[in-house]
Amino acid sequence: MNSKVGAFVNGYVNFNIEDAVEGISKAGFKYIELLSTPGLAKGLLQDPEEITAMDVNKYLELCKSKGIKIFGLYYYKGGSKFFVKEKVIEKFNKLIDIAGLLDLKFIITDTDEVRTSEDEKSFYYYAKVISDYAGSKDMKICLDIHGDWCNSGKKAVEIIRKVGHSSLGINYCTGNVIYYGNVRPEEDIKHALPYMFRMHIKDSCGVYKEYNFPALGEGDINFKEIYNLIEDFSGPISVEVDFANKVRTLKGINEAFKRSYSFLKDMGISI
């Protein structure tokens, strides 16, 4: 496997970007995936419309000072009361421009909550428009496994095929397919592999709809089997830990990333 392996800042949503970069770099990771979301995680990245060139320079300098490089940007929309569908294309285009300033090739996002035929029609429209713009900038949009609609690799493939754009692929999440789709990643990832641009490796307690994603190696996912399946995969991989329904301390989050890093090293993964 020839992938860059880093960490996703999602676990630090109650803290700030300085805390996240410090904790992730001290854990040993050399790459970081940032998060932008409307109305949430304000200590990390703001809504795309609020990010300035000055902010971009701040993020780059901060990461450089800790010996870490930004290799992904996640725009989270799902379930946020601050997300406005009518502005999604405008916001995405701004985020794609920001990603260009950060020298990124990958933007990760979710489908938002698709419950009706009108929601579905809206999604397919803006997915094509956004993919066109991303393609013009030599970037890829990576659709995360997130929510009750795009809840597995198999379902994500159906969505990607229907959009039919070379700039749109999958960000596969090993933990989310259990939580949202009630399927095992060791089997489900086989569907996604031909369409995977990127990946989140995230452990799970193994129970459908139970929000518990511990440090790698502390749940029930067989990561040795996962890594055998992705031996030829070369896209970026982000480690994610998320125990949002438990009390999160900065020390606890930092330690979970350290244990995840050690788990990967012990498996012989080059980081």
C-alpha positions, 0 to 999 in steps of 0.5 A: 500500500502506498498511501499517505496516512494522517489524522482527521481533526473531527475528534477536536470539535470542542477545541481549537485548531491549535489544540488539534494540530498540537495533539495530532503532531505529538501523536506522530502523524505528519498529515492532517485533514481539516474540517469546515462546517456551518455553525459547528466546530467553530474552534476549527475551520469556519463556514467556507464563506468566512475563511479568508486568505489570512486564515489560510496562511495561518493554517499553513504556518501553524501546521508547518511549525509543527512539522505537519502537512494538510492533505484533506479538507472535509465540508460537513453539512449533514444534520446542521441547522445552519446548512442552507441547501440554496447556498450549497454551490456557492459555498462549495465553490468557495471551499474549492478555491480555499482548497486550491490555496492550501494546495489540496487535491481532495475535498471530502463531504457528506450528502446531507440528509436525503429523505424525499425525492426532492432532496434526492433531485437537489443532491444530484443537481448540485453534485454534478455542478460542484464536480464540474467546478472541482474538475476544472481545478484538478480536484476530486470531491470525495463522498463520505459514508455518512447519514442514513441515505449514503450509508454503505460502500454499496449505496455510495457506488450507486450514487456515484454511478448515477452522478457519473462524473470522473471528479466524484468518488468515495471517501470510505469510512470503516466505522460509519458503515456499521453505524449507519448501514449495519454492514461489515466494512471487511465485506462492504469495502469490496464494493467501494474499492473501484470508486475510492479516492480517499478513506477514513479508518475508524474503529467501532464498537460494532453495534448498529446506531451506537455512537462509539468509535474508539482508538484503532484496535480497541473496537471490533473491526479487523483492520488486518483484513481491511489492509489486505483488501486495500493493498493496492490502494494509493489514496490518502487515509485519515485516522478518525476517533470520535466518542461524541456521546462521552465526555471528551477531554483534550488529554483523552483525545490526544491519547486516543490518537497516540494509541491509534498511531502505535496500533498502525505502526505495530501493524507495520503501516508506514506513516 
